[in-house]
Amino acid sequence: MSDEGFIIIQRRIENWQWWGNIYAMAIWLYIIENANWKDGYWSVTGEKVERGCFITSKQRIAEELNISRNTVDRWLKQFEKCGQITCHVTGKYTRINVVNYGKYQAYESVRGQVIEQETEQETEQETEQETEQETEHNRTKKQSNKETKEQYKKDMVKSAPAGAEIVDAVDLWFKEFWSLYPKKVGKKPAEQKFKKCCKSEKDYAQIMSALRSQIEAKFSHTDMQYIPNPLTWLNQERYKDETIVSTKKNYQERMRELYEQNRNNEDSYVDPFDLSAKQRD
């Protein structure tokens, strides 16, 4: 028996009915280990021995495994009965053939499974590493933003006159928002929500631009009870609404325009809205 090469033992052998029986396991591993991994010839007679077969004797197996010949004979018969091997016994030797040897020792198939498992493990490790890197990146970014804000405050304190009140930019932004918003209700929760929405100067510009447009288009001629509270307006992200400024003119404005046009053409035209005017014949 050569001590080079290897055999494949799959984990599912643990589901084998004789797993745990030391005699069955010893004899089965002996068979798998000694079976030809490729076609060859027996050196004694030159007889061809195919892949998955080998020529031995029951006595030799017993001696090499240090068990009785009867034990070997009993388990070989059991394996043959279950369809795991076939045995051809002569007066000189025993020829053992492992049924489905290719299934047990299909190196390429098992290698493919190993590669697939390794790939899955590598993918999982890469995903975990990427997640850790992203988490670390976010943590570093937050820390950097925090340090930037703290440095900004320090710079403001250094440059501010003695006794001056130092106020964050977002506080100034909210003061402007609050002074502009027509309905002064729930200032504290509105301020908390405003600071969550207004994370950058771009957000602040969007909110204020939308508020001015909506005041002009709607709020300026809407009863106060129908104007949403500041907190509601922020929670519903109404600053993202598309604001359409109405260009429709009321009846009186239209009549005034017509009057101006007619007056330019006829000096005798009487303004219907001027009650002090006297109609001419």
Phi, psi and omega in degrees: 000130180281145178261014179259164179082198183202166172237161182254123175245111182276152184296334182292354176299338178294342177271358180295143185295337181253016176298127181106343176274114189296326180288314179299315181295318182296315182291320181294317178294325176298316180297312181297321184288328185266347179294143179297134177273351173209165180299142179205195182224144178283127186294338184285311185245350184079010181290139180289135178238112185285168176302133181090000180243161169198158182248131183206201173216154180296325180294320180295319178299315181299318182291318183289331179264356179059046175228171183285155179294325180297323179296317178298313182299318182296316183284329175296319177295321180295316178297320180292322179297324181275359177082019179272332178218167167234143181237135174239109186256130174239181179287344184252330185203172174238125179260118182250131179239125179276117178291136180060036179302320179300330178289321180285324188240032178284091187300314183296320179294313180294321178300320178297319178296318180297315180298319179297317178296318179297321179296317178297318179296318179296320179297317178297318179295318179297319179297316178298318180296318179297319179297316178297320179295318179296318179298316179296321179296315179297320179296318179294320180296316179297317180297320179296317178297320179296315180295323179296316179296317180296319178294323178299318179296318180298318179296322179295319180295319181294319186274345183282149176297159180299133178083357181286148180275128180266123183234136177294154180300320182295330176292320177294321179298318181293322178301319178292318178299314183293322180292332182273329185292130189289338185247114185264082181224134176063060186293313185297308178296328178294322180293318179298317180291321180301318182292331176287323181282328188259081184265350180209170179296329178295317177298317180299316180297320180295316181296314183290322178296317179294320181296315180298318180295319182287328175296316180292318186277326188230306190297329185293336178234035177241138178300142186304326183291341181262358176276128182295150175298153180304319180296318178298316181300320179284317181299321181275002180053046180292345178289351176263358179291150175278122182260123178252116179279119183291134177251007180286130182260146181285172187297318183295319178297320180295318179296322178297320178296316179298321179297316180298321179294317182290325182294329177292335181265325183230118180289340183273000183288136183259134179289117182292345181265354180266098185289339183277347181285148179256133178289143177263153178292000000 
